[in-house]
Amino acid sequence: MKINNPTLEKIAVKKDQYPAENLKEIALAGRSNVGKSSFINTLINRKNLARTSSQPGKTRTINFYNIDDKFRLVDLPGYGYAKVSKSEREKWAGYINSYLSERKNLVDVFLVIDFRHGPTELDLIMYDYIIQNGFSGTVIASKFDKVKKSQQAKNLKMIYDKFGITDKSLIIPFSSETKYNKDLVLKKLDQLIEE
């Protein structure tokens, strides 16, 4: 897959602000500051179409990225950021929930986690939710380059074990720095939009 003209098509909170359901969508869920924006920018060859921030909890909206009018990548608000009030977190959870359960053109949800630390309790809850809703359960383990080579196999095994995943193709170690596995992710997106 070659990406030529990605655009930020819509920034939404409520359902009536979403773009039309005319393109397949792949959503990205994950904790705040896990690297979803960097992941998007790496895939689309742009430095900052998706805004990255050193301040966790920055993405408080659902951001729809139109990829060459072929499909959309949808960046969901990061969860689990402690400095945000409980009511604010519950509001985000409501946005995420209604998007995931009601969007008819949503074909898959990728869970983005931090390869260095593995899944948190909230990641495991989100993963269960993704599986229960009939999605593939693909996990993008970002920041792969931040782990020493000697530790990588150990970290990968820990991630498989915590999620209880046996299908090796469902966990993709990824690095925005080195673009490690970028082609593999693009191939997976290709398959999803062709199905």
N, C-alpha and C positions, 0 to 999 in steps of 0.2 A: 504494500500500500504506500502510495506517495501522496503526501498531504501538501496542497498548494496554497489554499486560501482559507485558513481557519478564522472565524470571527467570534467575538463574544456577542451572541445573538440576543440574549435576555438575561436580566437579573430579576429574580422573582422571589416572593415570599409566599404569596397565596396562589391558589390554583388558577384564578382568573387572570393571573399575570404570566402564566406559562405560555410558551409558543405553541402553535398548532401541533397536533399529534401526527404530523405528516412524515416525520423521519424517525427511524429507530434510534433509541437512546440507550447508552450504557452509562450507568451512574457510578460515581466514586464515593464510597463511604470511608470514614476513618476518623481517628482522633485529631484534635487540633494539633497543628505543627508536625504532622507525620510526613508531610512532603507531597500532598495531593497536587498543589499548584505547580511545584517543580516537575512532578511526574507529567502533568498535562503539557507544560512548556517544552519538555524534552521530546514528547511524542510529536508535537506539532512544529518543532524547530523554531520556536519563538523564545526570546529571552523573558518577556514579561507580559504576555497576553493574559495569562492567569497570574493574578497578583500574589507574590510571595511576601511573607512578612516574618520578622523575627518575633513578632508579638503573637502568641497563640490565641486562637479564638477570633481571628480577624474576619474569616468568612462567615457571615451571619445570614447569608442569602443563598438561594439555590441559583447557581450560575450555569447557563446553558451555552455551550460552545458548539457552534455549527462548523462541522468539518466538511468543507467542500460541497455542501448540500447533499452529502451522502448519508450522514448520521450525526448525532450529537453526543458529546461527552458532557455529562452533567455532574458538576462539583457540588456535593451536598455540604451543609455546614458541619464543621468539625465538632465532635462531641467530647465530653469529658474534661472540659477546661474549668479548673476550680475557681478562677477569679471571677467567673460569670455567676450572677445570682441564680439561685435554684429555679425561680420562676422563669428567668430568661432561658435556662437550659431546657426546661419543660416545654417552652414555646418552640424552641428549635426542634425538639424531639417530635412535637406535633407536626411541624412542617415536613420533616423527614418522613415520618410515618405516612402522612396523607399522600406525599409524592410516591413513595414506594408501593403503597397498596392500591392507589387509584390510577396511576399512569398507564394507559393501555399500550403505548408504544415502547415501554421500557422492556428491553430484551435481556439485560443482565446487570448485575451489580458487582463491581470489583471492590473488595475490602483492602484498603491500603493500611499496612502496619509498619512499624519500625523494626527492621531486621536485627538491629543491635539488641533490642530488649524483648522481642517476641510479643505475643498478644497479651493485652491487659484483660481484666475481668470484663470491661465494657466491650472490648473487641470480640470476646467470646460470645457475649450476649448478641451483639450485632451480627456475628457470623450465623448463629442459630436462627435469627430472624430472617436473614438472607436465604438460608437453606429451606426454612419452613415456607417461604414464599415462592419456592420452586426455581430459584436461580442456581447457577452452576457452582458457586462457592469458590471462585477464583480469588486468590489472595496475592496482592502485590507487596512483596517485602522490600520496602524502600531502604535507602541508605546502606546498601550492601557493601559499598566501597569503604565504609567506616569500620568494618570488622576485619581484623587480621586474617590472612589466608588460613592460618592454622586453626582458627576458631569457627570458620564458616560452616563446615560440615556439622559441627556440634550445634550451632545456632539453628541450622536448617532442621535438624532432627527434633530439636526442642519445639520448633514451630509446628511440625507435622504432628508431634505427640499431643501438644496442647489442644490443637483443633480436632485431633482424631482423624486426620486426613490420610488416606492410603494411596489415593491417586496422585502420583508425583507431578503430574502436569498442572495441578490446581494451585501450586505455590510457585510464584515466579519471583526469584530474587531480582532486584532492580536497582540501578544506580543512575541518578540524574547527572552526576558528575562525569562518569565514564561512559554513559549510555549503554551500560551492560543490560542485555536482554530487551533493548528497545525493539529490535526487529521481531522478536518472539511475541511481544505484546501487540505490535501492529498486525502480525499474522493472525493472532487470536481475534482482534477486532474485525479484521477482514472476514473471518469465518462467521462471526456473529451477525454481521450485516448482510452476508450472502444467504444465510439460513432462511 
